[in-house]
Amino acid sequence: MFVDALEGTIENDCQPSSIGIEQISLFVLKRINQFIIIMTPMNFKSLLCASLLIVVLHAHVNAQVDYMIAPESTIQVDGTSNQTPEWSVYATQIDGSVTVNDEGSVDSAVLVIPSKMMKSRKSPIMDRGMYGALKADDYPEIMYELLSVSDVAMMNDSTFSLNTTGNLTIAAETKEIMVPVEGIRSENEKMHFTGQHAILMSDYGLKPPSLMFGAYRTGDELVISFELIAVPSQ
């Protein structure tokens, strides 16, 4: 009988609304002060409900861990041309953040690469052609923002896989892409994420680079491979 009454009190008194966590916390503290002064059986039930709410709020806040992208992370873009079997460029600067919940799944992620920090490691001429194709002077950043995660599967205590959906913005175009990702949670609290995805430059309104008066022409398809290492934010 007591349990039934308690459940009814929780359902009636603890329904969530659109107000924020700060407003809820202030309301809870005021209610607790009132019930400490005047304690009746009904107030005791509401006080218990408020205490449970505080526990839930703390669990929600503490369940997420914020990470930053470590400098040793890598992003490589591979393409083809009419002169060589393939060519590659590399992101020499990757900025971003990742939020991971207590189940090891990603709740949010944002990656930003300065356009002119993509380097071929071979030829400044190729780099200039790439910057022109990316319209880097007008659009200095390449950005990815995670929208959702699905099909999370734990392989063991430290390894997992998931499918991600996010927006990739290059120059003036934003496209939604789906990328399967493999993840590893290291003992030193680092998170490793690896994956690969193919795009067409023409989908982003870009013309594949052409050098030496058209003698060197690149293909439309690019394959993006990444190994992102996330470390807990300080």
ZILINHU-V192890 format. One record per pair of residues at least 24 apart in sequence whose C-alpha atoms are under 7 Angstrom apart, sorted by the first residue. I is the first residue (numbers start at 1). J is the second residue. Records with the same first field share a line. If there is no record, write none. Layout:
I = J ; J
//
This chain:
6 = 45
9 = 45 ; 46
10 = 49
14 = 49
63 = 101 ; 102
64 = 99 ; 100 ; 101 ; 102
65 = 99 ; 100 ; 101
66 = 98 ; 99 ; 100 ; 232 ; 233
67 = 97 ; 98 ; 99 ; 230 ; 231 ; 232 ; 233
68 = 96 ; 97 ; 98 ; 230 ; 231 ; 232 ; 233
69 = 95 ; 96 ; 97 ; 228 ; 229 ; 230 ; 231
70 = 229 ; 230 ; 231
73 = 227 ; 228 ; 229
74 = 226 ; 227 ; 228
75 = 225 ; 226 ; 227
76 = 224 ; 225 ; 226
77 = 222 ; 223 ; 224 ; 225
78 = 222 ; 223 ; 224
79 = 219 ; 221 ; 222 ; 223
80 = 218 ; 219
81 = 216 ; 217 ; 218 ; 219
82 = 216 ; 217 ; 218
83 = 216
88 = 120
89 = 118 ; 119 ; 120
90 = 118 ; 119 ; 120
91 = 117 ; 118 ; 119
92 = 117 ; 118 ; 119
93 = 117
108 = 146
109 = 145 ; 146
110 = 144 ; 145 ; 146
111 = 143 ; 144 ; 145
112 = 141 ; 142 ; 143 ; 144
113 = 141 ; 142 ; 143
114 = 140 ; 141 ; 142
115 = 140 ; 141 ; 142
129 = 209 ; 211
130 = 209
133 = 206 ; 207 ; 208 ; 209
134 = 171 ; 206
135 = 171
139 = 171
142 = 169 ; 170
143 = 168 ; 169 ; 170
144 = 168 ; 169
158 = 184 ; 185 ; 186
159 = 183 ; 184 ; 185
160 = 184
170 = 204
173 = 204 ; 205
189 = 231
190 = 229 ; 230 ; 231
191 = 229 ; 230 ; 231
192 = 227 ; 228 ; 229 ; 230
193 = 227 ; 228 ; 229
194 = 226 ; 227 ; 228
195 = 225 ; 226 ; 227
196 = 224 ; 225 ; 226
197 = 223 ; 224 ; 225
198 = 222 ; 223 ; 224
199 = 223
//
